[in-house]
Amino acid sequence: MSDGRTPVRAAVFLGAAVGFRVEELILDPPGPGEVGVRMLASGVCHSDLHVLDGDWERPAPVVMGHEGAGIVERLGPGVGTRPGDPAVGDLVVLAWTAPCGACPACVRGEGFLCADPRGAGHRLAAADVRLRRPDGAPVGVYSGIGTMATHQVVAAEAAIPVDPALPAAEAALLGCAVTTGVGAAVRTAGVRAGETVVVIGLGGVGLSAVMGAVLAGAARVVAVDRVPAKLELARVLGATDAVLAGDGPTTRAALLRLLPGGADHALEAIGLAATAELALDIVRAGGTVTLVGMTPEGVRAGVDVYAFVERGIRLLGSNYGSAVPAEVFPELARHAVAGRLAVGRLIEERIGLDDLAPAFDALRRGDGARRVVVFDPPA
């Protein structure tokens, strides 16, 4: 457009009772401290499904998606003056938490817990709105990045440059699944060489946790899921053992047959109370349980407090793999380019925006790891 605005095609969440639709929107140029990005790929994550199905209450309308990569095309005022700022032409992975750098969590080096990340509030405040419908009505941006759009404006801190040798569809997965899963094993749980690890649930995050445990040098990595194809993929990614899940007692017995003393680590990557409780049951005394999967809001799990204390178990929550994106995304990209992380094996299918509804249905069925929206190149 001659006025500097950009036509955009995007998947817009309209509310849990309504669903979403693909719309034609108008994107304003980036403002101070922002960049304009032409999106190349966006992952379809279970967190998107939680929002769509009403498990998590979120405002509407907002452009969906929080896991994506693209090319920087425009710089807002002031961008390019600080070390690490993205430049025009950079391949960037978008981070759904862009730390402010000043709050207590950021000062502690825990930017993943930032109290006031850039783009907070889904960019619905009047000063933050960059997307509008043709009639001028504002549209927000999920988690400040709204990756299910052909173009986007984000805070410069949310656009992390990575090695351009990494294919865009793989780079997109660094934005959530890979960082969350690998980080849960390596950073949150602190898996060490020679230890034993059980990963419960093999979606994109759980499979990434398997890769993280392998990267850390775990001696034994046991993958658990109800879907045989996912267990086979986990073995390809380095799992030493696979357990086809049944009911709780059956799965517990199978795991304890493999690891009679219990595992050093159990990582729960589904987001169910029952599997969180299972994880507590199958670690050794002094072992570590790391909860990675996100439940619907308000779900509680039970803990036998006496046994928990008597056995000296550690229970951790892992948010974004305890990762500061600006530090971790480039590192993970280097591992992927070098062949140490087989990120491409997580991609079940490449789809277009118009294929999102069946992709969400596949997520509901637990079918496959990650589907990735791949946007058409510019004409």
Protein Blocks (a to p, Z undefined) as FASTA:
>chain_A
ZZlpacddddddebjklopaddddddddddehiacdddfbdcddfklmmmmnomaccddd
ddehjbdcdddfbdcehiapaghiacehiacdddfbdcehlamklmnopamlofbbghih
hlmafklpmbdcfkopacddeehlopabfbdcddfklmccddfkbcfklmmmmmmmmmmm
mmmmmmmnopaehiacddehjafklmmmmmmmmmnopabdcdddfbfklmmmmmmnopab
dcddddfklmmmmmmmmmmnopfbdcdfkopaklmmmmmmmpcehiacddfbdcdehiac
dddfklmmmnopacdddehhipafklmmmmmmmmmmnopacfklmpmbdcdfklmmmmmm
mmmnopajbdcddddddZZ
